[in-house]
Amino acid sequence: MNSMRSTYAMVSVAIAGYFATSLGLDAAWIFSSPLHGLEELRRSEPIFAVGRLAGLQPGGLIGIAMCLGAFELATAAVLVAYLLERMAGDDRMQASRQTLEAALILVAIQSVIALAASVVHLDGRSVRLCVIHLALAGIAILLARLERRAAGDDVGAGLSVVAEPAEKKAPSWDDPASVGWFSI
């Protein structure tokens, strides 16, 4: 069972490293480019699609490109924080797994937005890349969950809470407050 945990961790670290590198380089390219990444059509499709839907002018498109770059940079920073936590090897693995899951949810959100824009533009290569990113993010989230289960941590602590219905007293015509129409 311990070898399975280490396998889960190794694959999760590899996927996190891929996304941290990929998103970090994309963010660096957006911030260092004179047009903030709008000159390359493949990378700017989501920006143009959102701009077209919102009816934005060129200044608005640059603002969206900067927001996308900041989003990618923040996601890459969270993934780098996860990798540093993993390398530190301390006993806070629960927080480390939650950091990974949060960052991968951000990757999935970005991939879904890019996938929608790629489908609208009928670009097969971008659709394929977005689907691969979604699949990798899903695999890494699944592995983080499996690793948590193998470690004996409570996987669904907050998810399986069921509230018991409170006992309701039948309204009485003798007590107007119990009916709820009047509050005296």
C-alpha positions as CSV (number, residue, x, y, z in Angstrom):
1,M,0.0,0.0,0.0
2,N,2.9,2.3,0.7
3,S,4.3,1.8,-2.8
4,M,0.9,2.8,-4.2
5,R,1.0,6.0,-2.2
6,S,4.4,6.8,-3.5
7,T,3.3,6.1,-7.1
8,Y,0.3,8.3,-6.7
9,A,2.5,11.1,-5.3
10,M,5.1,10.7,-8.1
11,V,2.5,11.0,-10.8
12,S,0.8,13.9,-9.1
13,V,4.2,15.7,-8.8
14,A,4.9,15.1,-12.5
15,I,1.6,16.5,-13.6
16,A,1.9,19.5,-11.2
17,G,5.4,20.1,-12.6
18,Y,4.1,20.0,-16.2
19,F,1.3,22.4,-15.4
20,A,3.5,24.7,-13.4
21,T,6.1,24.9,-16.2
22,S,3.5,25.2,-19.0
23,L,1.3,27.9,-17.3
24,G,4.4,29.8,-16.0
25,L,5.9,30.0,-19.4
26,D,2.5,31.1,-20.9
27,A,2.2,33.8,-18.3
28,A,5.7,35.0,-18.8
29,W,5.1,35.1,-22.6
30,I,1.8,37.1,-22.1
31,F,3.5,39.6,-19.8
32,S,6.7,40.0,-21.9
33,S,4.9,40.2,-25.3
34,P,4.3,43.7,-26.7
35,L,0.6,42.8,-27.5
36,H,0.2,40.7,-24.3
37,G,-0.1,37.4,-26.2
38,L,-2.6,38.6,-28.8
39,E,-0.3,38.2,-31.7
40,E,-0.5,34.4,-31.7
41,L,-3.9,33.2,-32.8
42,R,-3.9,29.8,-31.1
43,R,-3.2,31.2,-27.6
44,S,-5.5,34.2,-28.0
45,E,-8.6,32.4,-29.2
46,P,-10.2,32.4,-25.7
47,I,-9.5,36.1,-25.3
48,F,-11.0,36.9,-28.7
49,A,-14.1,34.8,-28.0
50,V,-14.8,36.5,-24.6
51,G,-14.1,39.9,-26.2
52,R,-16.5,39.1,-29.0
53,L,-19.2,38.0,-26.6
54,A,-18.7,41.1,-24.4
55,G,-18.3,43.5,-27.4
56,L,-15.0,44.8,-26.3
57,Q,-12.6,47.2,-28.1
58,P,-8.9,46.5,-28.4
59,G,-8.1,48.0,-25.0
60,G,-10.6,45.6,-23.4
61,L,-9.0,42.6,-25.2
62,I,-5.6,43.6,-23.8
63,G,-7.2,43.8,-20.3
64,I,-8.6,40.3,-20.7
65,A,-5.2,39.1,-21.9
66,M,-3.6,40.6,-18.8
67,C,-6.2,39.0,-16.6
68,L,-5.6,35.6,-18.3
69,G,-1.8,36.0,-17.7
70,A,-2.4,36.9,-14.1
71,F,-4.7,33.8,-13.7
72,E,-2.1,31.6,-15.3
73,L,0.7,33.1,-13.1
74,A,-1.4,32.6,-10.0
75,T,-2.2,29.0,-10.9
76,A,1.5,28.3,-11.6
77,A,2.5,29.9,-8.3
78,V,0.0,27.6,-6.4
79,L,1.5,24.6,-8.2
80,V,5.0,25.7,-7.4
81,A,3.9,26.1,-3.7
82,Y,2.6,22.5,-3.9
83,L,5.9,21.2,-5.4
84,L,7.9,23.1,-2.7
85,E,5.6,21.6,0.0
86,R,6.2,18.1,-1.4
87,M,10.0,18.6,-1.6
88,A,10.0,19.8,2.0
89,G,8.5,16.5,3.1
90,D,6.9,17.8,6.2
91,D,3.8,16.3,7.9
92,R,1.4,18.7,6.4
93,M,0.5,16.5,3.4
94,Q,-3.2,17.2,3.9
95,A,-2.7,20.8,3.1
96,S,-0.4,19.9,0.3
97,R,-3.0,17.7,-1.3
98,Q,-5.6,20.4,-0.9
99,T,-3.2,22.9,-2.6
100,L,-2.9,20.6,-5.5
101,E,-6.6,20.0,-5.8
102,A,-7.2,23.8,-5.7
103,A,-4.6,24.5,-8.4
104,L,-6.0,21.7,-10.6
105,I,-9.5,23.1,-10.3
106,L,-8.1,26.4,-11.6
107,V,-6.4,24.5,-14.5
108,A,-9.7,22.8,-15.3
109,I,-11.6,26.1,-15.3
110,Q,-9.1,27.7,-17.6
111,S,-9.2,24.6,-19.9
112,V,-12.9,24.6,-20.1
113,I,-12.9,28.3,-21.1
114,A,-10.3,27.6,-23.8
115,L,-12.1,24.5,-24.9
116,A,-15.3,26.5,-25.4
117,A,-13.5,29.1,-27.5
118,S,-11.7,26.3,-29.5
119,V,-15.0,24.6,-30.3
120,V,-16.6,27.8,-31.4
121,H,-13.6,28.4,-33.8
122,L,-13.5,24.8,-34.9
123,D,-9.8,24.5,-34.1
124,G,-9.0,20.8,-33.7
125,R,-5.5,21.3,-32.3
126,S,-6.6,23.6,-29.5
127,V,-9.5,21.3,-28.7
128,R,-7.1,18.3,-28.4
129,L,-4.8,20.3,-26.1
130,C,-7.7,21.4,-23.9
131,V,-9.0,17.9,-23.6
132,I,-5.5,16.6,-22.7
133,H,-5.2,19.3,-20.0
134,L,-8.7,18.4,-18.6
135,A,-7.8,14.7,-18.6
136,L,-4.4,15.4,-16.9
137,A,-6.1,17.6,-14.3
138,G,-8.8,14.9,-13.7
139,I,-6.2,12.2,-13.3
140,A,-4.1,14.2,-10.9
141,I,-7.2,15.1,-8.8
142,L,-8.2,11.4,-8.7
143,L,-4.6,10.4,-7.7
144,A,-4.6,13.0,-4.9
145,R,-7.9,11.5,-3.7
146,L,-6.5,8.0,-3.9
147,E,-3.4,9.1,-2.1
148,R,-5.5,10.6,0.7
149,R,-7.5,7.4,1.0
150,A,-4.3,5.3,1.1
151,A,-2.9,7.5,3.8
152,G,-6.0,6.9,5.9
153,D,-7.1,10.6,5.8
154,D,-10.8,11.3,5.8
155,V,-11.6,11.7,2.1
156,G,-15.2,12.9,2.3
157,A,-15.3,14.5,5.7
158,G,-17.4,17.5,4.6
159,L,-19.2,15.8,1.8
160,S,-21.3,13.2,3.5
161,V,-23.0,15.4,6.2
162,V,-26.7,14.9,6.1
163,A,-28.9,17.1,8.2
164,E,-31.6,15.5,10.2
165,P,-34.9,17.1,9.8
166,A,-36.1,19.0,12.8
167,E,-39.3,17.9,14.5
168,K,-42.0,20.2,13.5
169,K,-44.9,20.8,15.8
170,A,-48.2,20.8,14.1
171,P,-49.8,24.2,14.0
172,S,-52.6,24.8,16.5
173,W,-55.5,27.1,16.0
174,D,-55.4,27.9,19.7
175,D,-51.8,29.3,19.4
176,P,-51.6,31.9,16.6
177,A,-47.8,32.1,16.9
178,S,-47.5,28.4,15.9
179,V,-49.4,29.0,12.6
180,G,-46.8,31.5,11.6
181,W,-49.2,34.1,10.2
182,F,-49.0,36.4,13.2
183,S,-46.1,37.3,15.4
184,I,-47.2,39.0,18.5
